Amino acid sequence: MKLIKGSVVLTITITLSSAILLLLLFPQNQKPSSSSMSRARSFVLWLHGLGDSGPANEPIKTLFTSSQFRDTKWSFPSAPSAPVTCNYGSVMPSWFDILEIPVAADSPNDESSLLKAVRNVHATIDKEIAAGINPNNIFICGFSQGGALTLASVLLYPKTLGGGAVFSGWVPFNSSIIEQITPEAKQTPILWSHGLVDRTVMFEAGQAGPPFLEKIGVGCEFKAYPGLGHTINNEELLYLESWIKARLQSSSQ
């Protein structure tokens, strides 16, 4: 991805070996069982970072090799293109406006565009619940801007979900939004991962998340990764697999 006037456009680099192995094990002409076609047991929504795309992140799911994910439905949507203030108004895939980069703990937020993006995520969740997915088996995950949107979407959803996983994200709203968080939403667990040498979303911005969540009564597991910059690695994703697996419910709604 290209840089725009010194600011960083985010991308995730994952080798294709896992994707190739998946195609060898599950040829395209192999038909899924009727049970998997009728109902996915769980749902994982992945929200990419600024300037990225959903399809570019799809290889992530190939790392989730446990049998518990055999009937998981994955979704990798792409953000709409919009002007981004921190990139001098350049138009690029963006869930909401970011006012400055690097993002620090005290960076200003654009709540209006954020809340519009949250409503779209909630519509996706509602659709999956209506299709029969247990809310406790719905997991929202995201990197950087997608991680910030993950946090807002999980906290503002009125029901308890399986979990929200924030990678290199930040708290993208002001304290006034706290009164909108329901007791049910506060029961959704949060996994927060951040690189210690992140220079795009500063580590201090990520580190400010858990105390904020603790203050409002939301459980959060925070993992810091030494030597990791503004990216996501396989170690984080493999831990995410075990984290989700430990929280999957045994039956559908």
N, C-alpha and C positions, 0 to 999 in steps of 0.2 A: 504493500500500500504506500502511497506517496505522502510526504509531509507537506504541510501548508504553512508557510511563513514561520517555521520554527516550532509549530505545535505538532503533537503526535497523533497520527491516525492509527487506531489500534487494530491489531490482527493477532490471530492465534496460529502457531505453526505446529502441526502434528504430522508425523510421518504417515504415508499411505499404506504401510505394511499391514496394519491391522485391518484396514478396509479391504485390502486384497484378500487377506485370509478369510474374512467374513464372506466374500463372494465365492470363494472356493468351497466353503463349508455349506453355504446356503445358495445354490444356484438360483438365478432369477426365475426359471421355469418351475421351481418347486412351489407347490400350492400350500398355503398355510392351512392349519387345521380349522374345522368349522368353529371350534370353541374360541380360538384366538381371533377369528373374524368377527364373531358376534360380540365380544366384549374384551377390551384391554383391561388387565387387572390394575395397572397403574399408569400414570401420565407424568411425563417430565417435559417441562417447557424451558428451553434455553434461550436466553436473551443476550445477543452479542454486544460488543463494544462499539464505540463511535467509529463510523466509516467502514465498518465490516458488513458482513451479510450472513443470513441464516445458513444457506447451503455450504458456505466455507467452514462452518463449525460442525457439520454433520458427522465427520469422522470421530468426534468425541464419543458417540454412542458405541463405537466398536470396542472401546475399553471396558464396557460394562458387560462382562462375559458370564457373570453368575446366572444360574438358572432362574433366579427370582425375576430377572429382567426379560425373560423370554416373551412375555405377553405385555411388555411395557410399550405404550404409545409415546413416541417422541415428537416434539414439534420444535422446529428451528425457523421461526419467522424472521423476516428482514424488516428493519426499520424503514419508515418512509424517508424520502429525501427532503431536507429542510435546511435553511440557513442556520449556521452555528456561530454564535457570537465569538467564542474563543478562537475560532479560525477565521476571523475577520469577515464573517458573513458568508463564507463559502458554503455552497450547497452540497450536502453529503448525507448518507444514511445516518439518521439520528433519532433516538426515541424522544428526546426533549432537548431544550436548549441548555448549553453549558456556557456559563458566562466567563469563566477564566480557566486557564491551564498554566501551571499545574494546579490541581485541586488540592486545597489545604483544608484543615479542620474548620476554618472560619470563612471559607469561600461563600459568596452569595449564591442563592438558589433562584431558579425560575419555576415557581410552584405551579403556575397556570399550565405551562406546557407539560410539566411532569404529571399533573393530575389527569390531563387528557390521555397520556400514555397509559396511566394506571387503569383508566376506564376500559381501554382496549384489552389490556391483560385480563381484567376481571371478566370481560365478555367471553374470552377464550376459556377461562376456568368454568364459568357458568355453563358453557356448551358441553364441556366434558362431564360435568356433574349431571347435566340433563341426560347425557348418553349412558349414565349408569356407573360412572367412576366414583368410588368412595372419596370424599374430600381428603380423608386421611392418607390417601394414596396419590395425592397430587403434590408434585414438587416443582418449585420455581427456582431456577438457577440462572446466574448471569455474571458476566465479566465486565468490570469497569463501569461504563455508563449503564450497561445491562444489569450489573450488580446493584447499582443504586436504584434502578427501576424495580428490581426484584424485591429489595427491602421495602420500598414504598408500597408495592402491590400486595405483598404478604401482610404487612401491618394494617393496611386499609381494607383488606377483604373481610367481610363480616363473619366468616366461618373459620374454624380451625383447619388448617391444611397439614399435609404431611411434613412439610418443611420448606425453608427458603435458604439457598446457598449463595453467598455473596463472595465474589472473587475480585479483589483489588477495587472494591467499591467505596462508597461513602454515604453519609446520611444526607439525602438530597432535599430536605425540607426543613422548615423552622419548627420550633417547639410548639407553635400554635396548633399544629396538626394533630398533636397528641390526643386531644379531646375527641377526635374522630375514630380512635382505635378501640374496637370492642373488646370485652373480656374474652370472647372466643378467639379473636385474632392474637391476643397475647399468649395463647397456648401453643401457637405454632413455633416450633424450634427453629433457630437460626444457626447456620454454620458460616463463619466468616474467616476467609483466608486472605493473607496479604503478604507481599514481598517486602523485606526489610529495606531494600535499596530501590524501591519504586520512586521514580522521579516525575511521574505523570499524575498519578493520584498518590499523593505523599503518604508515607506510612502513618504519619500523625492523623491523617484524615480517616484511615481505616481503624486506627487504634482508638479513636474517639467513639466508634460505634458501640462496642460492648458496654461501656459505662452508661451511654444513653439508653440502651435497651434494658439494662439492669434497673435503671431508675424507673422505667415504666412497667417493669415486671415481666419482661420477655427474656426467656432463656437463650443464651448465645454461647456457642463454643468458638473461641478465637484461636487461630493457628497462624503463627508468624513463620515465614520461610526465609532463612538467612541466604543472602546472595541472589535472591530472586528480584528482578526488576518488574517492569509493568508488562507482565505476561502471565500465562498460566502453564503449568507443567504437568507431566503425567503423574507425579507424586500426589499433587492436589486432586487430580481427577480420580485416581485409584482410591484415595481416602473418601472422596465423595461417594463412590460406589458403595463402600462399606457403610458409610453414614446413612445413605438412603435405604440400603438393604436392612439395616437394623430397625428401621422405622416403618417398613411396609406392613400393612395389615393383611391378615390371612384370608379375608373374604371381602367381596364387593359390597357396595351399599345395598 
